[in-house]
Amino acid sequence: MPELRRLRYAVAVADELNFTRAAERLGVSQQVLSEQIRRLEDELGLQVFDRTTRHVRVTSHGRQILDEARAVVGAADALRDRARRLASAQAGVVRLGYSRSTAFDTAPLVSAVTEARPELRVEVREVPSRQLPQAVRDGDVDVALSRWADDTDQLFAHTLRRLRSGVILRAGDALAGRAEVALGDLAGRSLVMHRREDAPARHDATLAACAEAGVEPEILTARLPFDPLFTDVAEGRGVQIASESIRGALPAGLTWVPLASGVLEQRVDLLWDPARAHPARDAFLDEARAWAGAQR
Protein backbone atom coordinates (compact mmCIF):
# COMPACT_ATOMS: atom_id res chain seq x y z
CA MET A 1 0.00 0.00 0.00
CA PRO A 2 1.55 3.38 -1.01
CA GLU A 3 2.05 5.98 1.69
CA LEU A 4 -1.00 8.17 2.31
CA ARG A 5 1.19 11.24 1.95
CA ARG A 6 2.19 10.26 -1.58
CA LEU A 7 -1.41 9.56 -2.56
CA ARG A 8 -2.36 12.99 -1.25
CA TYR A 9 0.46 14.54 -3.29
CA ALA A 10 -0.72 12.74 -6.42
CA VAL A 11 -4.28 13.97 -5.94
CA ALA A 12 -3.02 17.55 -5.61
CA VAL A 13 -0.99 17.30 -8.81
CA ALA A 14 -3.98 15.82 -10.63
CA ASP A 15 -6.18 18.66 -9.41
CA GLU A 16 -3.76 21.39 -10.39
CA LEU A 17 -2.04 19.75 -13.41
CA ASN A 18 0.89 21.90 -12.41
CA PHE A 19 3.69 20.89 -10.04
CA THR A 20 4.41 24.45 -8.90
CA ARG A 21 0.82 25.16 -7.88
CA ALA A 22 0.43 21.73 -6.30
CA ALA A 23 3.59 22.25 -4.24
CA GLU A 24 2.30 25.64 -3.02
CA ARG A 25 -1.03 24.09 -2.09
CA LEU A 26 0.68 21.31 -0.13
CA GLY A 27 3.26 23.57 1.49
CA VAL A 28 6.28 21.64 0.17
CA SER A 29 8.99 22.42 -2.32
CA GLN A 30 8.54 21.45 -5.94
CA GLN A 31 11.65 19.27 -5.69
CA VAL A 32 10.17 17.29 -2.77
CA LEU A 33 6.87 16.90 -4.60
CA SER A 34 8.50 15.65 -7.78
CA GLU A 35 10.60 13.14 -5.83
CA GLN A 36 7.57 11.79 -3.94
CA ILE A 37 5.57 11.38 -7.16
CA ARG A 38 8.52 9.52 -8.71
CA ARG A 39 8.67 7.18 -5.70
CA LEU A 40 4.93 6.59 -5.90
CA GLU A 41 5.22 5.62 -9.55
CA ASP A 42 8.13 3.30 -8.70
CA GLU A 43 6.03 1.63 -5.99
CA LEU A 44 3.10 1.18 -8.33
CA GLY A 45 5.20 0.09 -11.26
CA LEU A 46 3.42 2.42 -13.68
CA GLN A 47 3.43 6.02 -14.80
CA VAL A 48 0.68 8.16 -13.23
CA PHE A 49 1.57 11.44 -14.92
CA ASP A 50 2.86 12.30 -18.35
CA ARG A 51 4.91 15.43 -17.76
CA THR A 52 7.15 17.64 -19.82
CA THR A 53 8.55 21.10 -19.20
CA ARG A 54 5.34 22.55 -20.66
CA HIS A 55 2.48 20.42 -19.41
CA VAL A 56 1.30 17.75 -16.98
CA ARG A 57 -1.31 15.16 -17.94
CA VAL A 58 -2.77 12.18 -16.14
CA THR A 59 -2.10 8.91 -17.98
CA SER A 60 -4.89 6.43 -18.72
CA HIS A 61 -3.59 4.11 -15.99
CA GLY A 62 -3.12 7.11 -13.72
CA ARG A 63 -6.80 8.02 -13.94
CA GLN A 64 -7.77 4.64 -12.52
CA ILE A 65 -5.18 4.88 -9.76
CA LEU A 66 -6.24 8.42 -8.87
CA ASP A 67 -9.89 7.39 -8.48
CA GLU A 68 -8.76 4.95 -5.80
CA ALA A 69 -6.34 7.49 -4.32
CA ARG A 70 -9.11 10.07 -3.89
CA ALA A 71 -11.26 7.52 -2.08
CA VAL A 72 -8.41 6.57 0.27
CA VAL A 73 -7.51 10.20 1.01
CA GLY A 74 -11.18 11.08 1.54
CA ALA A 75 -11.65 8.19 3.96
CA ALA A 76 -8.52 9.18 5.88
CA ASP A 77 -9.70 12.80 6.14
CA ALA A 78 -13.12 11.67 7.33
CA LEU A 79 -11.51 9.48 10.00
CA ARG A 80 -9.32 12.38 11.16
CA ASP A 81 -12.30 14.75 11.36
CA ARG A 82 -14.32 12.15 13.26
CA ALA A 83 -11.50 11.72 15.76
CA ARG A 84 -11.22 15.48 16.22
CA ARG A 85 -14.95 15.78 16.85
CA LEU A 86 -14.82 13.01 19.46
CA ALA A 87 -11.82 14.64 21.13
CA SER A 88 -13.65 17.99 21.19
CA ALA A 89 -16.72 16.40 22.75
CA GLN A 90 -14.62 14.78 25.46
CA ALA A 91 -12.83 18.06 26.10
CA GLY A 92 -16.10 19.90 26.67
CA VAL A 93 -16.12 21.84 23.41
CA VAL A 94 -19.44 22.57 21.70
CA ARG A 95 -19.55 24.12 18.23
CA LEU A 96 -22.65 26.28 17.86
CA GLY A 97 -23.78 27.37 14.42
CA TYR A 98 -26.05 30.39 14.08
CA SER A 99 -27.40 32.58 11.31
CA ARG A 100 -27.48 36.36 11.28
CA SER A 101 -31.21 36.24 11.96
CA THR A 102 -30.47 34.56 15.33
CA ALA A 103 -27.43 36.66 16.21
CA PHE A 104 -29.33 38.61 18.88
CA ASP A 105 -30.27 35.36 20.64
CA THR A 106 -26.83 33.75 20.38
CA ALA A 107 -24.84 35.96 22.77
CA PRO A 108 -27.24 35.75 25.77
CA LEU A 109 -27.69 32.01 25.23
CA VAL A 110 -23.96 31.31 25.18
CA SER A 111 -23.41 33.59 28.17
CA ALA A 112 -26.09 31.80 30.19
CA VAL A 113 -24.80 28.33 29.32
CA THR A 114 -21.15 29.05 30.07
CA GLU A 115 -22.08 30.77 33.33
CA ALA A 116 -24.01 27.68 34.41
CA ARG A 117 -21.40 25.25 33.05
CA PRO A 118 -17.97 26.94 33.14
CA GLU A 119 -16.34 23.65 32.09
CA LEU A 120 -17.98 23.96 28.65
CA ARG A 121 -16.30 25.91 25.88
CA VAL A 122 -18.73 27.11 23.21
CA GLU A 123 -17.26 27.93 19.82
CA VAL A 124 -19.65 29.97 17.68
CA ARG A 125 -19.70 29.99 13.91
CA GLU A 126 -21.93 32.02 11.59
CA VAL A 127 -23.55 29.91 8.87
CA PRO A 128 -26.09 31.09 6.25
CA SER A 129 -29.63 30.17 7.37
CA ARG A 130 -30.30 27.76 4.51
CA GLN A 131 -27.05 25.87 5.21
CA LEU A 132 -27.49 25.39 8.97
CA PRO A 133 -29.35 22.04 8.91
CA GLN A 134 -26.82 20.48 6.53
CA ALA A 135 -23.95 21.82 8.64
CA VAL A 136 -25.39 19.85 11.57
CA ARG A 137 -25.89 16.71 9.47
CA ASP A 138 -22.32 16.97 8.14
CA GLY A 139 -20.90 17.39 11.64
CA ASP A 140 -19.49 20.86 10.88
CA VAL A 141 -21.33 22.16 13.96
CA ASP A 142 -22.69 20.22 16.94
CA VAL A 143 -25.86 22.25 17.41
CA ALA A 144 -27.50 25.06 15.46
CA LEU A 145 -29.61 28.02 16.50
CA SER A 146 -32.05 28.48 13.65
CA ARG A 147 -35.07 30.57 12.78
CA TRP A 148 -37.65 29.43 10.22
CA ALA A 149 -35.98 26.01 9.96
CA ASP A 150 -37.76 24.01 7.24
CA ASP A 151 -35.19 21.29 6.50
CA THR A 152 -34.92 19.13 9.60
CA ASP A 153 -34.70 15.65 8.06
CA GLN A 154 -32.68 13.34 10.38
CA LEU A 155 -32.40 16.13 12.95
CA PHE A 156 -34.13 16.85 16.23
CA ALA A 157 -35.60 20.33 16.61
CA HIS A 158 -36.47 21.89 19.95
CA THR A 159 -38.25 25.25 19.99
CA LEU A 160 -36.23 27.44 22.31
CA ARG A 161 -38.29 30.61 22.01
CA ARG A 162 -41.31 31.95 20.19
CA LEU A 163 -40.99 35.53 19.03
CA ARG A 164 -43.64 37.98 17.98
CA SER A 165 -43.13 39.72 14.64
CA GLY A 166 -43.52 43.42 14.12
CA VAL A 167 -42.87 46.22 11.67
CA ILE A 168 -39.86 48.51 11.75
CA LEU A 169 -40.95 52.06 11.00
CA ARG A 170 -39.52 55.53 11.16
CA ALA A 171 -40.43 57.15 14.47
CA GLY A 172 -42.56 59.82 12.78
CA ASP A 173 -44.63 57.31 10.80
CA ALA A 174 -48.40 57.45 11.21
CA LEU A 175 -48.40 53.84 12.44
CA ALA A 176 -45.57 54.32 14.95
CA GLY A 177 -47.81 55.18 17.89
CA ARG A 178 -50.12 52.16 17.64
CA ALA A 179 -50.15 49.30 20.10
CA GLU A 180 -50.06 46.90 17.15
CA VAL A 181 -50.58 46.93 13.40
CA ALA A 182 -52.19 44.53 10.94
CA LEU A 183 -50.63 43.52 7.65
CA GLY A 184 -53.53 45.27 5.94
CA ASP A 185 -52.24 48.54 7.37
CA LEU A 186 -49.18 48.18 5.14
CA ALA A 187 -51.20 48.48 1.92
CA GLY A 188 -49.57 50.87 -0.50
CA ARG A 189 -46.20 50.68 1.23
CA SER A 190 -42.95 49.14 0.05
CA LEU A 191 -41.67 46.17 2.05
CA VAL A 192 -37.90 45.83 2.45
CA MET A 193 -36.84 42.17 2.40
CA HIS A 194 -33.60 40.28 2.05
CA ARG A 195 -33.00 37.96 -0.87
CA ARG A 196 -35.14 34.85 -0.87
CA GLU A 197 -32.09 32.59 -1.04
CA ASP A 198 -30.85 33.97 2.29
CA ALA A 199 -33.91 32.69 4.19
CA PRO A 200 -36.45 31.08 1.83
CA ALA A 201 -38.88 29.86 4.51
CA ARG A 202 -39.15 33.29 6.13
CA HIS A 203 -39.45 35.02 2.74
CA ASP A 204 -42.24 32.71 1.56
CA ALA A 205 -44.14 32.87 4.87
CA THR A 206 -44.09 36.68 4.80
CA LEU A 207 -45.45 36.90 1.26
CA ALA A 208 -48.09 34.23 1.99
CA ALA A 209 -49.29 36.18 5.06
CA CYS A 210 -49.45 39.39 3.04
CA ALA A 211 -51.48 37.67 0.32
CA GLU A 212 -53.88 36.26 2.92
CA ALA A 213 -54.35 39.78 4.29
CA GLY A 214 -55.07 41.06 0.77
CA VAL A 215 -51.87 43.08 0.61
CA GLU A 216 -49.52 43.02 -2.37
CA PRO A 217 -46.64 45.25 -1.28
CA GLU A 218 -43.89 46.34 -3.60
CA ILE A 219 -40.87 44.27 -2.57
CA LEU A 220 -37.57 46.08 -2.24
CA THR A 221 -34.44 43.97 -1.83
CA ALA A 222 -32.32 45.30 1.01
CA ARG A 223 -29.27 47.02 -0.41
CA LEU A 224 -27.06 45.75 2.41
CA PRO A 225 -27.59 42.05 3.25
CA PHE A 226 -28.76 41.74 6.88
CA ASP A 227 -27.97 45.39 7.49
CA PRO A 228 -28.18 45.80 11.31
CA LEU A 229 -28.82 49.54 10.92
CA PHE A 230 -31.87 49.13 8.66
CA THR A 231 -30.60 51.74 6.25
CA ASP A 232 -33.40 51.34 3.72
CA VAL A 233 -36.10 51.93 6.35
CA ALA A 234 -34.22 54.84 7.91
CA GLU A 235 -33.95 56.52 4.50
CA GLY A 236 -37.67 56.14 3.85
CA ARG A 237 -37.65 53.51 1.11
CA GLY A 238 -40.07 51.22 2.91
CA VAL A 239 -40.86 49.31 6.08
CA GLN A 240 -39.41 46.03 7.28
CA ILE A 241 -40.86 43.05 9.18
CA ALA A 242 -38.65 41.66 11.96
CA SER A 243 -38.96 39.79 15.22
CA GLU A 244 -39.14 41.43 18.64
CA SER A 245 -35.54 40.45 19.38
CA ILE A 246 -34.42 43.29 17.12
CA ARG A 247 -35.90 46.10 19.23
CA GLY A 248 -32.83 46.69 21.34
CA ALA A 249 -30.64 47.09 18.26
CA LEU A 250 -32.67 49.77 16.48
CA PRO A 251 -30.91 53.09 15.97
CA ALA A 252 -32.45 56.42 16.95
CA GLY A 253 -35.26 57.45 14.65
CA LEU A 254 -36.67 53.97 14.16
CA THR A 255 -39.25 52.04 16.15
CA TRP A 256 -40.71 48.53 16.21
CA VAL A 257 -44.49 48.06 16.39
CA PRO A 258 -45.85 44.54 16.91
CA LEU A 259 -48.05 42.87 14.34
CA ALA A 260 -51.44 41.54 15.42
CA SER A 261 -51.02 38.57 17.75
CA GLY A 262 -50.15 35.32 16.00
CA VAL A 263 -49.26 36.91 12.64
CA LEU A 264 -45.89 35.65 11.39
CA GLU A 265 -44.88 34.42 14.83
CA GLN A 266 -41.28 33.25 14.64
CA ARG A 267 -39.60 30.26 16.29
CA VAL A 268 -36.03 30.04 17.41
CA ASP A 269 -35.11 26.35 17.22
CA LEU A 270 -32.15 24.33 18.41
CA LEU A 271 -31.19 21.67 15.86
CA TRP A 272 -28.93 18.69 16.49
CA ASP A 273 -28.30 15.19 15.23
CA PRO A 274 -29.47 12.67 17.87
CA ALA A 275 -27.44 9.92 16.18
CA ARG A 276 -24.17 11.62 17.16
CA ALA A 277 -22.99 10.91 20.70
CA HIS A 278 -21.73 14.14 22.24
CA PRO A 279 -21.82 14.54 26.05
CA ALA A 280 -20.75 18.20 25.97
CA ARG A 281 -23.47 19.05 23.44
CA ASP A 282 -26.09 17.32 25.60
CA ALA A 283 -24.98 19.37 28.62
CA PHE A 284 -25.23 22.50 26.47
CA LEU A 285 -28.79 21.55 25.42
CA ASP A 286 -29.85 21.01 29.04
CA GLU A 287 -28.68 24.47 30.03
CA ALA A 288 -30.15 26.06 26.88
CA ARG A 289 -33.57 24.64 27.71
CA ALA A 290 -33.29 25.85 31.31
CA TRP A 291 -32.34 29.34 30.10
CA ALA A 292 -35.25 29.44 27.66
CA GLY A 293 -37.68 28.33 30.36
CA ALA A 294 -36.51 31.14 32.62
CA GLN A 295 -37.22 33.71 29.88
CA ARG A 296 -40.88 32.79 29.62
Secondary structure, DSSP 4 states (H G I P E B T S, - for coil): ---HHHHHHHHHHHHHS-HHHHHHHHTS-HHHHHHHHHHHHHHHTS--EEE-SS-EEE-HHHHHHHHHHHHHHHHHHHHHHHHHHHHHHHTTEEEEEE-GGGHHHHHHHHHHHHHH-TT-EEEEEE--GGGHHHHHHTTS-SEEEEES----TT-EEEEEEEE-EEEEEETTSTTTTSS-B-GGGGTT-EEEE--GGGSHHHHHHHHHHHHHTT--PEEEE-SSTT-TT-HHHHTTS-BEEEEGGGGGGPPTTEEEEEBSTTTT-EEEEEEE-TTS--HHHHHHHHHHHHHHHHH-
